[in-house]
Amino acid sequence: MDIVAQFELLSDAAQLAWAGGVLWVLAGLAALMERRRAKRRDVARLEQVGWVPWTSLFMLAAIAGGGCLAMSLPAVMKG
């Protein structure tokens, strides 16, 4: 069975919980990439500013993921 079809069969609360989890993984990746950019040692590349706003992506993904998880929590706790 296709993964998308299995996702569609989940309840709305379970779908929100999965979406929130995926957004938190994305937030973790963005935080890791921002830390990597801040800790680089290559002096030649130190003056080059990256084009990806990792901090903003982290904040957006963390807040949206937390909201999804908070909204799905009562239904998921009921079972």
PyMOL Python script that loads the backbone (N, CA, C, O; Angstrom):
from pymol import cmd

cmd.read_pdbstr("""\
ATOM      1  N   MET A   1       0.838  -1.183   0.000  1.00  0.00           N
ATOM      2  CA  MET A   1       0.000   0.000   0.000  1.00  0.00           C
ATOM      3  C   MET A   1       0.883   1.246   0.000  1.00  0.00           C
ATOM      4  O   MET A   1       1.953   1.262   0.609  1.00  0.00           O
ATOM      5  N   ASP A   2       0.442   2.242  -0.661  1.00  0.00           N
ATOM      6  CA  ASP A   2       1.193   3.482  -0.805  1.00  0.00           C
ATOM      7  C   ASP A   2       1.221   4.256   0.522  1.00  0.00           C
ATOM      8  O   ASP A   2       0.254   4.222   1.283  1.00  0.00           O
ATOM      9  N   ILE A   3       2.314   4.941   0.789  1.00  0.00           N
ATOM     10  CA  ILE A   3       2.451   5.696   2.035  1.00  0.00           C
ATOM     11  C   ILE A   3       1.422   6.819   2.098  1.00  0.00           C
ATOM     12  O   ILE A   3       0.857   7.089   3.158  1.00  0.00           O
ATOM     13  N   VAL A   4       1.178   7.473   0.966  1.00  0.00           N
ATOM     14  CA  VAL A   4       0.195   8.561   0.940  1.00  0.00           C
ATOM     15  C   VAL A   4      -1.199   8.022   1.244  1.00  0.00           C
ATOM     16  O   VAL A   4      -1.969   8.668   1.954  1.00  0.00           O
ATOM     17  N   ALA A   5      -1.527   6.861   0.721  1.00  0.00           N
ATOM     18  CA  ALA A   5      -2.840   6.265   0.979  1.00  0.00           C
ATOM     19  C   ALA A   5      -2.984   5.901   2.460  1.00  0.00           C
ATOM     20  O   ALA A   5      -4.058   6.069   3.038  1.00  0.00           O
ATOM     21  N   GLN A   6      -1.905   5.402   3.073  1.00  0.00           N
ATOM     22  CA  GLN A   6      -1.954   5.094   4.498  1.00  0.00           C
ATOM     23  C   GLN A   6      -2.113   6.363   5.328  1.00  0.00           C
ATOM     24  O   GLN A   6      -2.827   6.372   6.330  1.00  0.00           O
ATOM     25  N   PHE A   7      -1.445   7.430   4.905  1.00  0.00           N
ATOM     26  CA  PHE A   7      -1.562   8.707   5.619  1.00  0.00           C
ATOM     27  C   PHE A   7      -2.982   9.248   5.530  1.00  0.00           C
ATOM     28  O   PHE A   7      -3.496   9.809   6.498  1.00  0.00           O
ATOM     29  N   GLU A   8      -3.617   9.084   4.380  1.00  0.00           N
ATOM     30  CA  GLU A   8      -4.986   9.558   4.198  1.00  0.00           C
ATOM     31  C   GLU A   8      -5.977   8.796   5.073  1.00  0.00           C
ATOM     32  O   GLU A   8      -7.025   9.337   5.427  1.00  0.00           O
ATOM     33  N   LEU A   9      -5.668   7.566   5.423  1.00  0.00           N
ATOM     34  CA  LEU A   9      -6.572   6.767   6.248  1.00  0.00           C
ATOM     35  C   LEU A   9      -6.483   7.116   7.735  1.00  0.00           C
ATOM     36  O   LEU A   9      -7.348   6.716   8.513  1.00  0.00           O
ATOM     37  N   LEU A  10      -5.458   7.849   8.132  1.00  0.00           N
ATOM     38  CA  LEU A  10      -5.322   8.246   9.533  1.00  0.00           C
ATOM     39  C   LEU A  10      -6.383   9.277   9.901  1.00  0.00           C
ATOM     40  O   LEU A  10      -6.946   9.942   9.031  1.00  0.00           O
ATOM     41  N   SER A  11      -6.645   9.400  11.182  1.00  0.00           N
ATOM     42  CA  SER A  11      -7.585  10.430  11.631  1.00  0.00           C
ATOM     43  C   SER A  11      -6.941  11.792  11.469  1.00  0.00           C
ATOM     44  O   SER A  11      -5.733  11.903  11.260  1.00  0.00           O
ATOM     45  N   ASP A  12      -7.767  12.834  11.568  1.00  0.00           N
ATOM     46  CA  ASP A  12      -7.248  14.192  11.442  1.00  0.00           C
ATOM     47  C   ASP A  12      -6.213  14.493  12.520  1.00  0.00           C
ATOM     48  O   ASP A  12      -5.208  15.152  12.252  1.00  0.00           O
ATOM     49  N   ALA A  13      -6.454  14.017  13.728  1.00  0.00           N
ATOM     50  CA  ALA A  13      -5.520  14.257  14.827  1.00  0.00           C
ATOM     51  C   ALA A  13      -4.189  13.556  14.571  1.00  0.00           C
ATOM     52  O   ALA A  13      -3.129  14.120  14.841  1.00  0.00           O
ATOM     53  N   ALA A  14      -4.239  12.349  14.060  1.00  0.00           N
ATOM     54  CA  ALA A  14      -3.007  11.617  13.762  1.00  0.00           C
ATOM     55  C   ALA A  14      -2.244  12.284  12.621  1.00  0.00           C
ATOM     56  O   ALA A  14      -1.014  12.329  12.639  1.00  0.00           O
ATOM     57  N   GLN A  15      -2.959  12.795  11.640  1.00  0.00           N
ATOM     58  CA  GLN A  15      -2.306  13.514  10.556  1.00  0.00           C
ATOM     59  C   GLN A  15      -1.634  14.779  11.071  1.00  0.00           C
ATOM     60  O   GLN A  15      -0.521  15.107  10.659  1.00  0.00           O
ATOM     61  N   LEU A  16      -2.311  15.496  11.978  1.00  0.00           N
ATOM     62  CA  LEU A  16      -1.700  16.688  12.580  1.00  0.00           C
ATOM     63  C   LEU A  16      -0.468  16.323  13.396  1.00  0.00           C
ATOM     64  O   LEU A  16       0.531  17.041  13.367  1.00  0.00           O
ATOM     65  N   ALA A  17      -0.531  15.226  14.115  1.00  0.00           N
ATOM     66  CA  ALA A  17       0.613  14.793  14.921  1.00  0.00           C
ATOM     67  C   ALA A  17       1.798  14.451  14.018  1.00  0.00           C
ATOM     68  O   ALA A  17       2.928  14.828  14.327  1.00  0.00           O
ATOM     69  N   TRP A  18       1.567  13.756  12.927  1.00  0.00           N
ATOM     70  CA  TRP A  18       2.650  13.441  11.996  1.00  0.00           C
ATOM     71  C   TRP A  18       3.213  14.706  11.370  1.00  0.00           C
ATOM     72  O   TRP A  18       4.429  14.850  11.250  1.00  0.00           O
ATOM     73  N   ALA A  19       2.343  15.621  10.973  1.00  0.00           N
ATOM     74  CA  ALA A  19       2.811  16.875  10.379  1.00  0.00           C
ATOM     75  C   ALA A  19       3.641  17.670  11.386  1.00  0.00           C
ATOM     76  O   ALA A  19       4.673  18.241  11.032  1.00  0.00           O
ATOM     77  N   GLY A  20       3.193  17.705  12.631  1.00  0.00           N
ATOM     78  CA  GLY A  20       3.953  18.397  13.668  1.00  0.00           C
ATOM     79  C   GLY A  20       5.308  17.759  13.906  1.00  0.00           C
ATOM     80  O   GLY A  20       6.301  18.461  14.098  1.00  0.00           O
ATOM     81  N   GLY A  21       5.357  16.445  13.896  1.00  0.00           N
ATOM     82  CA  GLY A  21       6.631  15.752  14.061  1.00  0.00           C
ATOM     83  C   GLY A  21       7.591  16.032  12.914  1.00  0.00           C
ATOM     84  O   GLY A  21       8.785  16.240  13.130  1.00  0.00           O
ATOM     85  N   VAL A  22       7.067  16.037  11.704  1.00  0.00           N
ATOM     86  CA  VAL A  22       7.904  16.329  10.536  1.00  0.00           C
ATOM     87  C   VAL A  22       8.415  17.771  10.603  1.00  0.00           C
ATOM     88  O   VAL A  22       9.572  18.037  10.275  1.00  0.00           O
ATOM     89  N   LEU A  23       7.563  18.689  11.023  1.00  0.00           N
ATOM     90  CA  LEU A  23       7.995  20.081  11.148  1.00  0.00           C
ATOM     91  C   LEU A  23       9.059  20.244  12.223  1.00  0.00           C
ATOM     92  O   LEU A  23       9.969  21.058  12.068  1.00  0.00           O
ATOM     93  N   TRP A  24       8.961  19.481  13.311  1.00  0.00           N
ATOM     94  CA  TRP A  24       9.999  19.554  14.349  1.00  0.00           C
ATOM     95  C   TRP A  24      11.315  18.963  13.865  1.00  0.00           C
ATOM     96  O   TRP A  24      12.384  19.446  14.238  1.00  0.00           O
ATOM     97  N   VAL A  25      11.250  17.925  13.040  1.00  0.00           N
ATOM     98  CA  VAL A  25      12.487  17.386  12.450  1.00  0.00           C
ATOM     99  C   VAL A  25      13.113  18.432  11.531  1.00  0.00           C
ATOM    100  O   VAL A  25      14.331  18.611  11.528  1.00  0.00           O
ATOM    101  N   LEU A  26      12.280  19.121  10.752  1.00  0.00           N
ATOM    102  CA  LEU A  26      12.765  20.201   9.895  1.00  0.00           C
ATOM    103  C   LEU A  26      13.379  21.322  10.735  1.00  0.00           C
ATOM    104  O   LEU A  26      14.405  21.885  10.354  1.00  0.00           O
ATOM    105  N   ALA A  27      12.764  21.651  11.872  1.00  0.00           N
ATOM    106  CA  ALA A  27      13.312  22.677  12.756  1.00  0.00           C
ATOM    107  C   ALA A  27      14.666  22.243  13.314  1.00  0.00           C
ATOM    108  O   ALA A  27      15.579  23.061  13.420  1.00  0.00           O
ATOM    109  N   GLY A  28      14.801  20.990  13.664  1.00  0.00           N
ATOM    110  CA  GLY A  28      16.083  20.482  14.141  1.00  0.00           C
ATOM    111  C   GLY A  28      17.154  20.565  13.071  1.00  0.00           C
ATOM    112  O   GLY A  28      18.299  20.915  13.360  1.00  0.00           O
ATOM    113  N   LEU A  29      16.792  20.246  11.839  1.00  0.00           N
ATOM    114  CA  LEU A  29      17.734  20.345  10.731  1.00  0.00           C
ATOM    115  C   LEU A  29      18.158  21.797  10.507  1.00  0.00           C
ATOM    116  O   LEU A  29      19.335  22.071  10.272  1.00  0.00           O
ATOM    117  N   ALA A  30      17.206  22.723  10.578  1.00  0.00           N
ATOM    118  CA  ALA A  30      17.528  24.136  10.403  1.00  0.00           C
ATOM    119  C   ALA A  30      18.438  24.637  11.522  1.00  0.00           C
ATOM    120  O   ALA A  30      19.351  25.423  11.268  1.00  0.00           O
ATOM    121  N   ALA A  31      18.203  24.195  12.751  1.00  0.00           N
ATOM    122  CA  ALA A  31      19.067  24.594  13.863  1.00  0.00           C
ATOM    123  C   ALA A  31      20.473  24.037  13.681  1.00  0.00           C
ATOM    124  O   ALA A  31      21.456  24.722  13.964  1.00  0.00           O
ATOM    125  N   LEU A  32      20.572  22.807  13.214  1.00  0.00           N
ATOM    126  CA  LEU A  32      21.877  22.203  12.957  1.00  0.00           C
ATOM    127  C   LEU A  32      22.627  22.958  11.865  1.00  0.00           C
ATOM    128  O   LEU A  32      23.828  23.197  11.990  1.00  0.00           O
ATOM    129  N   MET A  33      21.936  23.330  10.809  1.00  0.00           N
ATOM    130  CA  MET A  33      22.586  24.047   9.717  1.00  0.00           C
ATOM    131  C   MET A  33      23.010  25.458  10.137  1.00  0.00           C
ATOM    132  O   MET A  33      24.055  25.938   9.697  1.00  0.00           O
ATOM    133  N   GLU A  34      22.230  26.121  10.968  1.00  0.00           N
ATOM    134  CA  GLU A  34      22.625  27.439  11.466  1.00  0.00           C
ATOM    135  C   GLU A  34      23.856  27.327  12.359  1.00  0.00           C
ATOM    136  O   GLU A  34      24.756  28.164  12.293  1.00  0.00           O
ATOM    137  N   ARG A  35      23.891  26.307  13.179  1.00  0.00           N
ATOM    138  CA  ARG A  35      25.070  26.090  14.037  1.00  0.00           C
ATOM    139  C   ARG A  35      26.304  25.793  13.191  1.00  0.00           C
ATOM    140  O   ARG A  35      27.402  26.267  13.485  1.00  0.00           O
ATOM    141  N   ARG A  36      26.112  25.010  12.145  1.00  0.00           N
ATOM    142  CA  ARG A  36      27.224  24.687  11.250  1.00  0.00           C
ATOM    143  C   ARG A  36      27.745  25.945  10.556  1.00  0.00           C
ATOM    144  O   ARG A  36      28.955  26.117  10.410  1.00  0.00           O
ATOM    145  N   ARG A  37      26.837  26.825  10.128  1.00  0.00           N
ATOM    146  CA  ARG A  37      27.252  28.062   9.473  1.00  0.00           C
ATOM    147  C   ARG A  37      27.977  28.976  10.452  1.00  0.00           C
ATOM    148  O   ARG A  37      28.953  29.627  10.080  1.00  0.00           O
ATOM    149  N   ALA A  38      27.522  29.033  11.676  1.00  0.00           N
ATOM    150  CA  ALA A  38      28.127  29.918  12.664  1.00  0.00           C
ATOM    151  C   ALA A  38      29.506  29.424  13.106  1.00  0.00           C
ATOM    152  O   ALA A  38      30.354  30.236  13.476  1.00  0.00           O
ATOM    153  N   LYS A  39      29.745  28.129  13.075  1.00  0.00           N
ATOM    154  CA  LYS A  39      30.994  27.553  13.575  1.00  0.00           C
ATOM    155  C   LYS A  39      32.027  27.275  12.483  1.00  0.00           C
ATOM    156  O   LYS A  39      33.032  26.620  12.758  1.00  0.00           O
ATOM    157  N   ARG A  40      31.815  27.748  11.266  1.00  0.00           N
ATOM    158  CA  ARG A  40      32.768  27.415  10.202  1.00  0.00           C
ATOM    159  C   ARG A  40      34.129  28.054  10.456  1.00  0.00           C
ATOM    160  O   ARG A  40      34.222  29.141  11.026  1.00  0.00           O
ATOM    161  N   ARG A  41      35.177  27.367  10.028  1.00  0.00           N
ATOM    162  CA  ARG A  41      36.549  27.794  10.299  1.00  0.00           C
ATOM    163  C   ARG A  41      37.242  28.361   9.071  1.00  0.00           C
ATOM    164  O   ARG A  41      38.261  29.040   9.198  1.00  0.00           O
ATOM    165  N   ASP A  42      36.719  28.102   7.907  1.00  0.00           N
ATOM    166  CA  ASP A  42      37.356  28.544   6.671  1.00  0.00           C
ATOM    167  C   ASP A  42      37.304  30.068   6.587  1.00  0.00           C
ATOM    168  O   ASP A  42      36.230  30.645   6.418  1.00  0.00           O
ATOM    169  N   VAL A  43      38.454  30.716   6.706  1.00  0.00           N
ATOM    170  CA  VAL A  43      38.512  32.176   6.745  1.00  0.00           C
ATOM    171  C   VAL A  43      38.065  32.774   5.422  1.00  0.00           C
ATOM    172  O   VAL A  43      37.435  33.831   5.407  1.00  0.00           O
ATOM    173  N   ALA A  44      38.377  32.122   4.317  1.00  0.00           N
ATOM    174  CA  ALA A  44      37.988  32.654   3.010  1.00  0.00           C
ATOM    175  C   ALA A  44      36.470  32.687   2.854  1.00  0.00           C
ATOM    176  O   ALA A  44      35.926  33.581   2.205  1.00  0.00           O
ATOM    177  N   ARG A  45      35.800  31.724   3.441  1.00  0.00           N
ATOM    178  CA  ARG A  45      34.338  31.673   3.318  1.00  0.00           C
ATOM    179  C   ARG A  45      33.636  32.404   4.446  1.00  0.00           C
ATOM    180  O   ARG A  45      32.411  32.532   4.427  1.00  0.00           O
ATOM    181  N   LEU A  46      34.384  32.886   5.429  1.00  0.00           N
ATOM    182  CA  LEU A  46      33.776  33.535   6.577  1.00  0.00           C
ATOM    183  C   LEU A  46      33.048  34.814   6.188  1.00  0.00           C
ATOM    184  O   LEU A  46      32.048  35.181   6.805  1.00  0.00           O
ATOM    185  N   GLU A  47      33.549  35.487   5.167  1.00  0.00           N
ATOM    186  CA  GLU A  47      32.935  36.739   4.737  1.00  0.00           C
ATOM    187  C   GLU A  47      31.722  36.524   3.853  1.00  0.00           C
ATOM    188  O   GLU A  47      30.953  37.458   3.627  1.00  0.00           O
ATOM    189  N   GLN A  48      31.536  35.319   3.351  1.00  0.00           N
ATOM    190  CA  GLN A  48      30.384  35.037   2.500  1.00  0.00           C
ATOM    191  C   GLN A  48      29.169  34.750   3.371  1.00  0.00           C
ATOM    192  O   GLN A  48      29.195  33.874   4.235  1.00  0.00           O
ATOM    193  N   VAL A  49      28.133  35.489   3.130  1.00  0.00           N
ATOM    194  CA  VAL A  49      26.904  35.312   3.898  1.00  0.00           C
ATOM    195  C   VAL A  49      26.034  34.295   3.168  1.00  0.00           C
ATOM    196  O   VAL A  49      25.868  34.379   1.951  1.00  0.00           O
ATOM    197  N   GLY A  50      25.487  33.348   3.896  1.00  0.00           N
ATOM    198  CA  GLY A  50      24.609  32.349   3.292  1.00  0.00           C
ATOM    199  C   GLY A  50      23.286  32.957   2.868  1.00  0.00           C
ATOM    200  O   GLY A  50      22.877  33.996   3.386  1.00  0.00           O
ATOM    201  N   TRP A  51      22.626  32.315   1.934  1.00  0.00           N
ATOM    202  CA  TRP A  51      21.375  32.852   1.424  1.00  0.00           C
ATOM    203  C   TRP A  51      20.154  32.231   2.087  1.00  0.00           C
ATOM    204  O   TRP A  51      19.040  32.710   1.877  1.00  0.00           O
ATOM    205  N   VAL A  52      20.328  31.185   2.877  1.00  0.00           N
ATOM    206  CA  VAL A  52      19.195  30.525   3.530  1.00  0.00           C
ATOM    207  C   VAL A  52      19.030  31.088   4.945  1.00  0.00           C
ATOM    208  O   VAL A  52      19.976  31.048   5.732  1.00  0.00           O
ATOM    209  N   PRO A  53      17.857  31.607   5.278  1.00  0.00           N
ATOM    210  CA  PRO A  53      17.626  32.152   6.630  1.00  0.00           C
ATOM    211  C   PRO A  53      17.298  31.024   7.610  1.00  0.00           C
ATOM    212  O   PRO A  53      16.132  30.801   7.935  1.00  0.00           O
ATOM    213  N   TRP A  54      18.326  30.313   8.080  1.00  0.00           N
ATOM    214  CA  TRP A  54      18.120  29.128   8.905  1.00  0.00           C
ATOM    215  C   TRP A  54      17.397  29.446  10.206  1.00  0.00           C
ATOM    216  O   TRP A  54      16.558  28.662  10.648  1.00  0.00           O
ATOM    217  N   THR A  55      17.704  30.570  10.821  1.00  0.00           N
ATOM    218  CA  THR A  55      17.042  30.911  12.090  1.00  0.00           C
ATOM    219  C   THR A  55      15.550  31.133  11.880  1.00  0.00           C
ATOM    220  O   THR A  55      14.733  30.676  12.679  1.00  0.00           O
ATOM    221  N   SER A  56      15.197  31.829  10.815  1.00  0.00           N
ATOM    222  CA  SER A  56      13.775  32.049  10.523  1.00  0.00           C
ATOM    223  C   SER A  56      13.063  30.740  10.201  1.00  0.00           C
ATOM    224  O   SER A  56      11.938  30.513  10.645  1.00  0.00           O
ATOM    225  N   LEU A  57      13.719  29.882   9.430  1.00  0.00           N
ATOM    226  CA  LEU A  57      13.123  28.585   9.120  1.00  0.00           C
ATOM    227  C   LEU A  57      12.935  27.757  10.387  1.00  0.00           C
ATOM    228  O   LEU A  57      11.920  27.079  10.550  1.00  0.00           O
ATOM    229  N   PHE A  58      13.922  27.816  11.283  1.00  0.00           N
ATOM    230  CA  PHE A  58      13.802  27.103  12.549  1.00  0.00           C
ATOM    231  C   PHE A  58      12.593  27.597  13.339  1.00  0.00           C
ATOM    232  O   PHE A  58      11.792  26.795  13.818  1.00  0.00           O
ATOM    233  N   MET A  59      12.462  28.911  13.474  1.00  0.00           N
ATOM    234  CA  MET A  59      11.352  29.466  14.254  1.00  0.00           C
ATOM    235  C   MET A  59      10.003  29.116  13.642  1.00  0.00           C
ATOM    236  O   MET A  59       9.086  28.706  14.354  1.00  0.00           O
ATOM    237  N   LEU A  60       9.877  29.272  12.344  1.00  0.00           N
ATOM    238  CA  LEU A  60       8.600  28.962  11.683  1.00  0.00           C
ATOM    239  C   LEU A  60       8.236  27.485  11.827  1.00  0.00           C
ATOM    240  O   LEU A  60       7.096  27.149  12.148  1.00  0.00           O
ATOM    241  N   ALA A  61       9.209  26.608  11.589  1.00  0.00           N
ATOM    242  CA  ALA A  61       8.927  25.168  11.677  1.00  0.00           C
ATOM    243  C   ALA A  61       8.635  24.756  13.117  1.00  0.00           C
ATOM    244  O   ALA A  61       7.746  23.939  13.354  1.00  0.00           O
ATOM    245  N   ALA A  62       9.372  25.311  14.080  1.00  0.00           N
ATOM    246  CA  ALA A  62       9.163  24.928  15.481  1.00  0.00           C
ATOM    247  C   ALA A  62       7.798  25.399  15.982  1.00  0.00           C
ATOM    248  O   ALA A  62       7.102  24.659  16.678  1.00  0.00           O
ATOM    249  N   ILE A  63       7.421  26.615  15.634  1.00  0.00           N
ATOM    250  CA  ILE A  63       6.124  27.134  16.091  1.00  0.00           C
ATOM    251  C   ILE A  63       4.971  26.398  15.411  1.00  0.00           C
ATOM    252  O   ILE A  63       4.001  26.024  16.069  1.00  0.00           O
ATOM    253  N   ALA A  64       5.071  26.190  14.102  1.00  0.00           N
ATOM    254  CA  ALA A  64       4.004  25.478  13.389  1.00  0.00           C
ATOM    255  C   ALA A  64       3.907  24.028  13.855  1.00  0.00           C
ATOM    256  O   ALA A  64       2.809  23.503  14.041  1.00  0.00           O
ATOM    257  N   GLY A  65       5.058  23.383  14.044  1.00  0.00           N
ATOM    258  CA  GLY A  65       5.053  21.999  14.521  1.00  0.00           C
ATOM    259  C   GLY A  65       4.488  21.885  15.924  1.00  0.00           C
ATOM    260  O   GLY A  65       3.716  20.971  16.214  1.00  0.00           O
ATOM    261  N   GLY A  66       4.867  22.809  16.796  1.00  0.00           N
ATOM    262  CA  GLY A  66       4.318  22.811  18.155  1.00  0.00           C
ATOM    263  C   GLY A  66       2.820  23.045  18.158  1.00  0.00           C
ATOM    264  O   GLY A  66       2.098  22.439  18.950  1.00  0.00           O
ATOM    265  N   GLY A  67       2.346  23.921  17.277  1.00  0.00           N
ATOM    266  CA  GLY A  67       0.909  24.157  17.168  1.00  0.00           C
ATOM    267  C   GLY A  67       0.162  22.925  16.687  1.00  0.00           C
ATOM    268  O   GLY A  67      -0.901  22.591  17.210  1.00  0.00           O
ATOM    269  N   CYS A  68       0.720  22.253  15.693  1.00  0.00           N
ATOM    270  CA  CYS A  68       0.086  21.018  15.196  1.00  0.00           C
ATOM    271  C   CYS A  68       0.045  19.951  16.283  1.00  0.00           C
ATOM    272  O   CYS A  68      -0.970  19.280  16.469  1.00  0.00           O
ATOM    273  N   LEU A  69       1.151  19.801  16.996  1.00  0.00           N
ATOM    274  CA  LEU A  69       1.182  18.791  18.057  1.00  0.00           C
ATOM    275  C   LEU A  69       0.233  19.146  19.196  1.00  0.00           C
ATOM    276  O   LEU A  69      -0.418  18.266  19.759  1.00  0.00           O
ATOM    277  N   ALA A  70       0.153  20.420  19.535  1.00  0.00           N
ATOM    278  CA  ALA A  70      -0.747  20.843  20.612  1.00  0.00           C
ATOM    279  C   ALA A  70      -2.210  20.625  20.225  1.00  0.00           C
ATOM    280  O   ALA A  70      -3.022  20.223  21.057  1.00  0.00           O
ATOM    281  N   MET A  71      -2.540  20.890  18.963  1.00  0.00           N
ATOM    282  CA  MET A  71      -3.923  20.703  18.525  1.00  0.00           C
ATOM    283  C   MET A  71      -4.307  19.228  18.451  1.00  0.00           C
ATOM    284  O   MET A  71      -5.470  18.879  18.656  1.00  0.00           O
ATOM    285  N   SER A  72      -3.342  18.367  18.161  1.00  0.00           N
ATOM    286  CA  SER A  72      -3.658  16.945  18.026  1.00  0.00           C
ATOM    287  C   SER A  72      -3.587  16.205  19.353  1.00  0.00           C
ATOM    288  O   SER A  72      -4.077  15.080  19.451  1.00  0.00           O
ATOM    289  N   LEU A  73      -3.000  16.795  20.358  1.00  0.00           N
ATOM    290  CA  LEU A  73      -2.763  16.098  21.618  1.00  0.00           C
ATOM    291  C   LEU A  73      -4.031  15.570  22.302  1.00  0.00           C
ATOM    292  O   LEU A  73      -4.041  14.408  22.709  1.00  0.00           O
ATOM    293  N   PRO A  74      -5.097  16.363  22.448  1.00  0.00           N
ATOM    294  CA  PRO A  74      -6.284  15.816  23.133  1.00  0.00           C
ATOM    295  C   PRO A  74      -6.886  14.584  22.438  1.00  0.00           C
ATOM    296  O   PRO A  74      -7.288  13.629  23.102  1.00  0.00           O
ATOM    297  N   ALA A  75      -6.944  14.612  21.121  1.00  0.00           N
ATOM    298  CA  ALA A  75      -7.534  13.488  20.393  1.00  0.00           C
ATOM    299  C   ALA A  75      -6.616  12.265  20.427  1.00  0.00           C
ATOM    300  O   ALA A  75      -7.088  11.131  20.511  1.00  0.00           O
ATOM    301  N   VAL A  76      -5.312  12.500  20.361  1.00  0.00           N
ATOM    302  CA  VAL A  76      -4.368  11.390  20.374  1.00  0.00           C
ATOM    303  C   VAL A  76      -4.339  10.754  21.765  1.00  0.00           C
ATOM    304  O   VAL A  76      -4.199   9.536  21.879  1.00  0.00           O
ATOM    305  N   MET A  77      -4.468  11.559  22.824  1.00  0.00           N
ATOM    306  CA  MET A  77      -4.461  11.035  24.187  1.00  0.00           C
ATOM    307  C   MET A  77      -5.697  10.178  24.481  1.00  0.00           C
ATOM    308  O   MET A  77      -5.621   9.223  25.254  1.00  0.00           O
ATOM    309  N   LYS A  78      -6.835  10.520  23.865  1.00  0.00           N
ATOM    310  CA  LYS A  78      -8.063   9.726  24.049  1.00  0.00           C
ATOM    311  C   LYS A  78      -7.905   8.337  23.448  1.00  0.00           C
ATOM    312  O   LYS A  78      -8.392   7.345  23.990  1.00  0.00           O
ATOM    313  N   GLY A  79      -7.221   8.291  22.330  1.00  0.00           N
ATOM    314  CA  GLY A  79      -6.998   6.988  21.700  1.00  0.00           C
ATOM    315  C   GLY A  79      -7.848   6.701  20.569  1.00  0.00           C
ATOM    316  O   GLY A  79      -7.738   5.632  19.970  1.00  0.00           O
TER     317      GLY A  79
END
""", "prot")
cmd.dss("prot")
cmd.show_as("cartoon", "prot")
cmd.util.cbc("prot")
cmd.orient("prot")
